[in-house]
Amino acid sequence: MNITKHRAFPTIPNKNICVPIGPILAVQLFYEKLNFCDIFSKHKSKGLDLNSLIIGLLSYKLTENFSIKEAGKWLNQKEILDILNLEQFHERVLYRTLELLGRNREEILSDILDSLFSVYDFEETDINLDWTSIVLFGTKSKLGKYGYSRDYRPDKLQITVGISELANPINIPIGVTVNRGNVLDLEHFSDTYNQVKSKLKKGSLIIFDKGANTTDNLKSIQDAEMEYLTAMKLNTSDDKIIENFYLEKAELIDSEKGIYGIKIVKPSSIKYLYFSESLQKRQLEAKARAVMRKLKEAKEIQKAVVNKKKLPKKFRINNELIEIDYSFKTKLEELSDDEAIELLKASLINGREGFFCLKSNRNLTLQDALVTYRKKDSIEKIFHSLKNEIQIKPLRVWSEDSIYGAIILGFIAQLFISLMRYEFEELKHTSTKFIKKSLKNLTLTIKFRINGVKNYIFANFDRINSLIVAKWNGIT
């Protein structure tokens, strides 16, 4: 068999340089449109240009974004320095830049909010509010506290971050707040809401989950002549309503998932009570697994008691500094397996399975209330983007101002990504990951000629980065 040999392209070493230019163009586009130069220049007048440094850091966030140290290396490439009109600098300059952002955070975020609303005439100002936690590595920062970890790292200190987002169909983050890691959503609510309240029109709908649903928070919304839509925990007062909930009398909301609902109108608010057949099935299956798990644990303990052996390690307190005498007696001596299962069912199953409730002071249809609340998951996508694509985590222990500064930088990068989706209908449903990839793919090749003249060649245009370049060039 003859194998055809292909000639390789001749490869001759040269001085040509190729750098990703797409992220820089995108950052410059929105930086100029929102007049950020005026916002930041008043905070630093000496040394390297602050705006160039921030543009560089934002561009790096939309390129690689490994660490401040790596950002320093990336920015100190001669070609990047030339593009940003910067001189070579030490990475300490970037840490000082973060500290400056954090130190002036309240004024900066207020100015960003003002600029955003002056440039864009948003017709609707309904907002989603939500909060998350971010792991903080190290133990020196006063912001770092143990708390409920959304990153599944309860062993690590954390901070909490709140985001306010203009609701669907705008979906643009307009505010960010940072608090200690043990601050609950119900406490963090006022910081996040008050930060953007002045820009909201009367009658705007504030949408948030049940973790921040308190009497004081609802009152603050109503006092500002706005409206709310939130979830609420079911309690014993709802059990009687649930007992008398008949599918035949309820309104069918979603036939595919078997969701039914009723409205309970009160003088100052409306409760929207829903029952979901699919949710009920999932919850009962989960509780059935819990029943069998508890039965298995009880049998392990019973076996140890009967055989007069030590309890399995997972049931013991394993701490050398603690001495404790304890005894166990299970109910399995008196019960059959079936009776034990029934007892566990009675303790775990409360009749609320499949039910959930929303509350609002706006009179919505059952369908609209559910659809509007579900669309709040757009803010969860922002959190995912911030953490995994913009990569504001992991946070190391710097000064507190640096931590605030790093969050602000990530927030601005996310804001620019969201503005791309808002301005370009083609990108409405494009993920941050693919937008970043497209911007990074757009490259500038600097070709060195023999006579010392440089040729600049743009390459790797695609559907996404072409939109940015066209806008950047003033083409509509």
Secondary structure, DSSP 4 states (H G I P E B T S, - for coil): ---PPPPPPP------EEEE-HHHHHHHHHHHHTTHHHHHHTT--SSS-HHHHHHHHHHHHTT----HHHHHHHHTSHHHHHHHT-----THHHHHHHHHHHHTHHHHHHHHHHHHHHHS--S---EEEEEEEEEEESS--TT-B----TTS-TTS-EEEEEEEEETTTT-EEEEEEEEETT--HHHHHHHHHHHHGGGSPTTPEEEE-GGG--HHHHHHHHHTT-EEEEEE---HHHHHHHHT--TTTSEEEETTTTEEEEEEE-SS-EEEEEEEHHHHHHHHHHHHHHHHHHHHHHHHHHHHHHTT-PPPGGGS---TT---------GGGT--HHHHHHHHHHHH--S-TTEEEEEESS---HHHHHHHHHTTHHHHHHHHIIIIIS---SEE---HHHHHHHHHHHHHHHHHHHHHHHH-GGGTT--HHHHHHHHHH-EEEEEEPTTS-EEEEEE---HHHHHHHHHHTT--
